[in-house]
Amino acid sequence: ISERFQVQCDAKHVENHLRTVKKQWQIICKIQGESGFGWDDDMKMIICDRATYDAIVMAHKKYEPFLNNSIDHYDEMALVVGKDMSIGSFARTFADIDLDDGNQDSVPIDCDNEETEEVKTKVSSFGTSKRKRKNHNP
């Protein structure tokens, strides 16, 4: 980083920045988990009406920068510190995503020179995986 951007940067700077980003992400997730808030995916912002905004900012001043304002680098934050699963109205299942039902992957598994088992993964509508194994009896 120091060489690339011609700035003074060491591990402590990176750790401090990561801690800051994690704290911001926790606030964003906490807001998203509360009722009365919406999400604008195009603008990457948490939206709410004026009454909700006034009430929540009175109770939690640290929420203010994240309400009705575009969240800078939201997608990047999600990649670095985000969780794999959303909750509440922000949650999406595989049914919400345009996937082909015929996309079943098969993975061969070598079991110490025994016959190879084939593992097929099927995705349920809740986004969890179920594994089926073909057993070979010697």
Salt bridges, closest charged atoms under 4 A:
ASP10 OD1 - HIS13 ND1 2.94
ASP41 OD1 - LYS44 NZ 3.05
ASP54 OD1 - ARG50 NE 3.45
GLU64 OE1 - LYS61 NZ 2.77
ASP75 OD1 - LYS44 NZ 3.61
GLU115 OE1 - HIS136 ND1 3.43
